[in-house]
Amino acid sequence: MIDALQPEDSSACPLTLVRSDGLASLLNGLSASAAQYVKASGFSGEPGTFCLLPDEQGRLAGVLAGINSVDDPHLLGGLPLSLPPGRYRLAADGQGVAIDPAQAALSWGLGAYQFLRYRSARREPAQLCLAADVLAPAQTLLAAVYQVRDLVNTPTQDLGPAELAEAAGELASRHGGRLRVIEGDVLLQDNFPAIHAVGRASHRAPRLIELDWGDDSHPRLALVGKGVCFDTGGLDLKSADGMLRMKKDMGGAAHALGLAELVMANTLPVRLKVLIPAVENAIGPDAFRPGEVIATRQGLSVEIGNTDAEGRLVLCDALTYAAQWQPELVLDFATLTGAARIALGPDLPGLYVNDETLATQLLDAAADSADPLWRMPLYGPYMSYLDSPIADINNAASSRHAGSITAALFLSRFVPEGLPWAHLDVYSWNDANRPGRPAGGEAQGLRAFYRMLATRYGRGGD
């Protein structure tokens, strides 16, 4: 339950939305004293600002809030932790800018988030009251977003491979799913050698987390998420700055679990499998080394050009396993490359798709949900950057150019031709506080991917 969203309450304080170019007209509909008060307060209707309107006894009678685009998923994101605690409702008197209540609920909920595992709330969020048909789906969507944020924000001390498996187990239990975990040296027995190689140096055993849900008669959908719970870079050690946020290197796993939550909570008619290779890329006597050649589940040999390109190694075994299940669709999520951030910045996840129909579906869903994705090319000629003189492929490119593309091309070698597949290279993080986007862990592309699935599997834009 997202406490900042509450059931309809006619006694809640009315919230009127206004653009700066519509403020004068709105003031004409207020009493002379109220209009004078707004003018004296300096409120101009600029986005992110608000004005509290008192009644004749000095009590809060209403709020004017400045907005810009009604399609902005963060348009009310600054209000829950800025307005006085209490209950608010969207004004229904015909004044101000009308917005979709679902959009209001989303932006309010995104802005109300606080990570409270290690400290108490700085303040209680203001609450937005909504009709039941808006409240229920908003609660479901925001619960998935909060789950992603919470997982990414949790330090590795409390979210290693075992704890990530526990989170998947709790999700499976809530929705009647089934969980299997392949751990430690059993990975070698069950032919997941690349996952084992990356995680074997840690005191926390590597594992493959497998969650199954749904009716076997329904179309098969596989979700794969990179679960590197901490990434030192291995023997190709990261700098101190580069390692500082590496608790978030399991952001892909968090996204896969968040999307699974939405699929199961909304009972999409699919047979779902979630695969998370969960490891800690540590330094130790048994760490895998640059120049070694490791095996993979698919049978391709991989020369290790860089131990800090470990995410693609754990994903390749999981993708092979997913493909062997013969799904109709595979979606993977990974905080895979810094190169994607250099190319696209922190807010645009890089999307790689091997199927034009799927690409169109995802990009349309991204536009419809105001959850941006940016398609990147699977440019085949760059595959030569991954050539190895002693193995089938190298895990690190020979050139610094096109780093995000070559990482995606590496993954594509483990996806059979003809199997629709999308890979999302996410940052999973907000570097600074912005309305609706608090600094820390973030869900990116989650709404877009769910909208695509809901449309594809007969639930419209749910």
DOFIFI-25448 format. One record per residue (C-alpha): residue number from 0; x, y, z. Coordinates in pm, whole numbers, plus 50000, padded with zeros to 5 digits. Each point is the difference from the previous one (the first is absolute). Last residue first. Layout:
<rs>
R,nr,x,y,z
R,NUM,X,Y,Z
...
</rs>
This chain:
<rs>
R,nr,x,y,z
R,461,49648,49857,48160
R,460,50061,50138,49649
R,459,49808,49723,49822
R,458,49980,49678,50201
R,457,50027,49754,49714
R,456,50344,49848,50020
R,455,50185,50238,49771
R,454,49837,50306,50155
R,453,50079,49896,50356
R,452,50350,49898,49893
R,451,50072,50333,49831
R,450,49854,50189,50296
R,449,50225,49799,50231
R,448,50310,50082,49799
R,447,49916,50370,49992
R,446,49920,50018,50371
R,445,50329,49831,50090
R,444,50211,50204,49758
R,443,50204,50143,50286
R,442,49939,49914,50366
R,441,50227,50211,50222
R,440,50241,49956,50287
R,439,50148,50309,50158
R,438,49924,50372,49994
R,437,49625,50056,50002
R,436,49821,50012,49664
R,435,49646,50130,50042
R,434,50120,50359,50009
R,433,50380,49990,49967
R,432,50263,49884,50248
R,431,50340,49921,49854
R,430,50186,49712,49830
R,429,49686,49800,49936
R,428,50078,49632,49949
R,427,49906,49684,49814
R,426,50250,50080,49719
R,425,49828,49762,49759
R,424,50122,49804,49695
R,423,49678,49838,49879
R,422,50023,49684,49789
R,421,49712,49884,49783
R,420,49959,49657,49845
R,419,49775,49840,49740
R,418,50134,49647,49930
R,417,50064,49961,49627
R,416,50375,49950,50028
R,415,50092,49853,50336
R,414,50107,50237,50278
R,413,50347,49933,50142
R,412,50194,50187,49731
R,411,49763,50293,50061
R,410,50155,50051,50342
R,409,50337,50087,49845
R,408,49825,50231,49755
R,407,49842,50182,50293
R,406,50342,50053,50158
R,405,50139,50111,49661
R,404,49723,50257,49968
R,403,50053,50144,50349
R,402,50373,50039,49942
R,401,49970,50158,49656
R,400,50366,50110,49984
R,399,50245,49902,50272
R,398,50148,49744,49762
R,397,50112,49638,50047
R,396,49664,49920,50153
R,395,49969,49814,50327
R,394,49841,49656,50052
R,393,50209,49848,49723
R,392,49850,49742,49763
R,391,50052,49649,49869
R,390,50334,49967,50177
R,389,50374,50024,49927
R,388,50045,50289,49756
R,387,49690,50179,50131
R,386,49760,50217,49799
R,385,49772,50232,50198
R,384,50072,50311,49791
R,383,49897,49790,49698
R,382,49642,50017,50130
R,381,50009,50366,49901
R,380,49896,49899,49648
R,379,49662,49881,50136
R,378,49858,50332,50116
R,377,49739,49908,50260
R,376,49888,50360,49990
R,375,49866,50201,50297
R,374,49636,50077,50071
R,373,49942,50265,50261
R,372,49740,49933,50268
R,371,49797,50263,50181
R,370,49719,49936,50250
R,369,49732,50246,49893
R,368,49753,49707,50008
R,367,49873,50035,49643
R,366,50344,50087,49864
R,365,50165,49703,50170
R,364,49720,49770,49887
R,363,50048,50109,49640
R,362,50375,49941,50034
R,361,49944,49655,50146
R,360,49746,49888,49739
R,359,50211,50134,49716
R,358,50308,49816,50124
R,357,49799,49679,50042
R,356,49881,50019,49640
R,355,50351,50076,49880
R,354,50164,49703,50174
R,353,50362,49994,50120
R,352,49955,50274,50260
R,351,50252,50214,50187
R,350,49873,50276,50226
R,349,50232,50249,50172
R,348,49844,50150,50310
R,347,49962,50377,49986
R,346,50011,50183,50335
R,345,50369,49970,50095
R,344,50161,50131,49683
R,343,49955,49854,49651
R,342,50345,49941,49852
R,341,50212,50033,50313
R,340,49736,49812,50198
R,339,49996,49717,49747
R,338,50380,49986,50013
R,337,49985,49944,50375
R,336,49873,49656,49911
R,335,49779,49718,50127
R,334,49758,50114,50265
R,333,49792,49714,49866
R,332,49650,49907,49891
R,331,49900,49708,49779
R,330,49681,49924,49809
R,329,49945,49666,49824
R,328,49687,49925,49794
R,327,49829,49694,49853
R,326,50167,49777,50256
R,325,50190,49685,49900
R,324,50132,49891,50344
R,323,50340,49959,49831
R,322,49988,50374,49929
R,321,49980,50082,50372
R,320,50296,49771,50075
R,319,50209,50172,49733
R,318,49896,50340,50133
R,317,50098,49899,50354
R,316,50342,49874,49890
R,315,50063,50319,49801
R,314,49875,50223,50280
R,313,50274,49896,50242
R,312,50266,50079,49744
R,311,49836,50321,49877
R,310,50012,50136,50352
R,309,50368,49920,50043
R,308,50159,50264,49781
R,307,50210,50112,50299
R,306,50207,49683,49966
R,305,50139,50134,49673
R,304,50120,49818,49690
R,303,49880,49668,50131
R,302,50000,49760,49707
R,301,49661,49836,49957
R,300,49937,49646,49874
R,299,49662,49933,49841
R,298,49826,49684,50123
R,297,49660,50154,50064
R,296,50040,49955,50375
R,295,50324,50196,49993
R,294,50364,49904,50046
R,293,50275,50230,50117
R,292,50328,50102,49838
R,291,50244,50186,50221
R,290,50178,50312,49875
R,289,49883,50223,50283
R,288,49941,49790,50312
R,287,49710,49832,50177
R,286,50018,50049,50375
R,285,50092,49691,50203
R,284,50262,50164,50222
R,283,49770,50297,50060
R,282,49845,50307,49845
R,281,49623,50021,49969
R,280,49735,50014,49729
R,279,49704,49915,50225
R,278,49749,49771,49832
R,277,49631,49953,49922
R,276,49906,49865,49655
R,275,49632,50092,49993
R,274,49753,49807,49787
R,273,49627,50075,50001
R,272,49765,49755,49825
R,271,49642,50093,49924
R,270,49722,49805,49829
R,269,49785,50284,49878
R,268,49637,50110,50036
R,267,50073,50320,50195
R,266,49885,49958,50357
R,265,50027,50371,50092
R,264,50199,49921,50314
R,263,50199,49738,49808
R,262,50110,50218,49708
R,261,50054,50304,50221
R,260,50212,49808,50252
R,259,50195,49839,49713
R,258,50082,50350,49873
R,257,50134,50095,50344
R,256,50196,49674,50024
R,255,50161,50056,49660
R,254,50071,50363,50090
R,253,50166,49903,50328
R,252,50211,49742,49816
R,251,50114,50270,49758
R,250,50085,50229,50290
R,249,50237,49740,50144
R,248,50292,50231,49929
R,247,49842,50249,50240
R,246,50227,49902,50290
R,245,50269,50121,49763
R,244,49943,50360,50096
R,243,50344,50080,50140
R,242,50197,49762,49781
R,241,50075,50244,49718
R,240,50096,50272,50244
R,239,50242,49769,50180
R,238,50144,49885,49669
R,237,49892,49663,49862
R,236,50225,49699,50025
R,235,50087,49794,49695
R,234,50050,49716,50249
R,233,49626,50010,50061
R,232,49818,50317,49896
R,231,49898,50047,50361
R,230,49644,49926,49897
R,229,49740,49943,50269
R,228,49666,49821,49981
R,227,50058,49902,49638
R,226,49645,49887,49926
R,225,49952,50061,49628
R,224,49636,49939,49922
R,223,49832,49753,49763
R,222,49627,49989,49926
R,221,49860,49710,49798
R,220,49644,49995,49861
R,219,49830,49680,49885
R,218,49653,50029,49850
R,217,49725,49840,50215
R,216,49923,49628,50024
R,215,50253,49950,50279
R,214,49798,50231,50223
R,213,50197,50247,50206
R,212,50310,50041,50209
R,211,50363,49891,50010
R,210,50286,50170,50185
R,209,50361,49891,49941
R,208,50290,50145,50198
R,207,50343,49896,49877
R,206,50262,50008,50273
R,205,50340,50128,50100
R,204,50124,49917,50350
R,203,50067,50287,50237
R,202,50362,49975,50116
R,201,50074,50145,49657
R,200,50260,49858,49761
R,199,49753,49762,49828
R,198,49763,50265,49869
R,197,50130,50068,49649
R,196,50107,49642,49929
R,195,49676,49851,50134
R,194,49780,50211,49774
R,193,50221,49905,49705
R,192,49989,49628,50082
R,191,49620,49956,50011
R,190,49995,49632,49905
R,189,49791,49835,50274
R,188,50303,49840,50167
R,187,50190,50328,49972
R,186,49715,50198,50155
R,185,49985,49735,50274
R,184,50337,50143,50102
R,183,49827,50294,50165
R,182,49622,50026,49979
R,181,49713,49908,49771
R,180,49687,50165,50140
R,179,49647,49889,49913
R,178,49689,50206,50069
R,177,49636,49928,49920
R,176,49723,50256,49959
R,175,49677,50039,50191
R,174,49993,50377,49987
R,173,50121,50111,50341
R,172,50225,49694,50037
R,171,50183,50072,49673
R,170,50071,50357,50107
R,169,50128,49884,50338
R,168,50224,49748,49825
R,167,50139,50265,49767
R,166,50088,50215,50301
R,165,50158,49697,50167
R,164,50211,49937,49687
R,163,50121,50359,50017
R,162,50084,49939,50365
R,161,50212,49698,49907
R,160,50181,50184,49719
R,159,50088,50295,50226
R,158,49755,50262,50117
R,157,50056,50097,50364
R,156,50375,50066,49995
R,155,49956,50081,49631
R,154,49831,50329,50081
R,153,49625,50035,49932
R,152,49921,50284,49760
R,151,49963,49772,49697
R,150,49758,49771,50180
R,149,49795,50286,50140
R,148,49975,50180,49665
R,147,49889,49688,49816
R,146,49744,49917,50270
R,145,49874,50358,50000
R,144,49939,49977,49625
R,143,49811,49672,50042
R,142,49788,50143,50282
R,141,49939,50306,49783
R,140,49836,49794,49728
R,139,49777,49804,50237
R,138,49896,50307,50201
R,137,49922,50189,49679
R,136,49786,49710,49876
R,135,49791,50007,50322
R,134,49971,50378,50047
R,133,49860,50089,49660
R,132,49693,49774,50008
R,131,49963,50073,50372
R,130,49973,50375,49954
R,129,50292,50201,50132
R,128,50120,50186,50307
R,127,50353,50142,49990
R,126,50195,49988,50325
R,125,50272,50236,50124
R,124,50313,49812,50093
R,123,50099,49961,50367
R,122,50339,50149,50079
R,121,50367,49910,50022
R,120,49893,49637,50007
R,119,50198,49784,50240
R,118,50343,49868,49913
R,117,50169,49682,49875
R,116,49731,49825,49795
R,115,49808,50319,49929
R,114,50049,50076,49631
R,113,49745,50274,49933
R,112,49749,50011,49712
R,111,49734,50273,49997
R,110,50109,50147,49666
R,109,49940,49681,49804
R,108,49661,49962,50170
R,107,49890,50349,49907
R,106,50115,49958,49640
R,105,49818,49670,49962
R,104,49680,50117,50169
R,103,49987,50317,49790
R,102,50051,49799,49683
R,101,49718,49768,50102
R,100,49782,50303,50076
R,99,50047,50119,49640
R,98,50043,50374,50017
R,97,49768,50301,49988
R,96,50166,50340,50025
R,95,49840,50256,50229
R,94,49636,50067,50066
R,93,49720,49756,49923
R,92,49907,49955,50366
R,91,50146,49652,50037
R,90,50319,50080,50188
R,89,50237,49702,50021
R,88,49999,49876,50357
R,87,50219,50062,50301
R,86,50042,49838,50341
R,85,50249,50119,50260
R,84,50367,50070,50051
R,83,50089,50356,49893
R,82,50111,50006,49635
R,81,50367,49942,49925
R,80,50052,49622,50030
R,79,49691,49905,49800
R,78,50026,50302,49766
R,77,50321,49963,49800
R,76,49882,49707,49792
R,75,49685,50171,49875
R,74,50114,50027,49636
R,73,50232,49697,50020
R,72,49833,49785,49736
R,71,49993,50305,49771
R,70,49702,49965,49766
R,69,49816,50297,50157
R,68,50291,50216,49885
R,67,50092,50301,50215
R,66,49870,50017,50354
R,65,49945,50259,50270
R,64,49804,49900,50308
R,63,49719,50200,50160
R,62,49896,49866,50338
R,61,49674,50019,50191
R,60,49825,50103,50319
R,59,50280,49973,50255
R,58,49882,50169,50318
R,57,50045,50373,50063
R,56,49646,50052,50125
R,55,49896,50177,49678
R,54,50133,49712,49791
R,53,50366,49964,49912
R,52,50139,49917,49653
R,51,50341,49827,49991
R,50,50199,50086,49686
R,49,50207,49754,49801
R,48,50318,49979,49794
R,47,50137,49708,49796
R,46,49902,50143,49663
R,45,49959,50379,50004
R,44,49650,50116,50088
R,43,50106,50351,50094
R,42,49969,49997,50379
R,41,50144,50322,50140
R,40,49806,49970,50327
R,39,49842,50342,49947
R,38,49842,49885,49672
R,37,49857,49688,50163
R,36,49866,50206,50293
R,35,49836,50251,49767
R,34,49824,49718,49816
R,33,49880,49856,50331
R,32,49872,50339,50121
R,31,49818,50071,49674
R,30,49839,49659,50000
R,29,50128,49759,49742
R,28,49878,49951,49644
R,27,50198,50295,49864
R,26,50310,49845,50153
R,25,49963,49704,49763
R,24,50009,50225,49695
R,23,50314,50171,50123
R,22,50167,49668,50076
R,21,49952,49847,49657
R,20,50335,50095,49846
R,19,50181,49882,50314
R,18,49835,49662,49980
R,17,49758,49896,50271
R,16,49905,49697,50204
R,15,49742,50032,50276
R,14,50034,49780,50309
R,13,49691,49979,50219
R,12,50057,49913,50368
R,11,49838,49669,50091
R,10,49640,50002,50123
R,9,49874,49815,49694
R,8,50226,49704,50082
R,7,50076,49740,49734
R,6,50231,49723,50110
R,5,50367,50068,50086
R,4,50334,50035,49821
R,3,50297,50116,50210
R,2,49976,49680,50203
R,1,50117,49782,49709
R,0,49861,49662,50106
</rs>
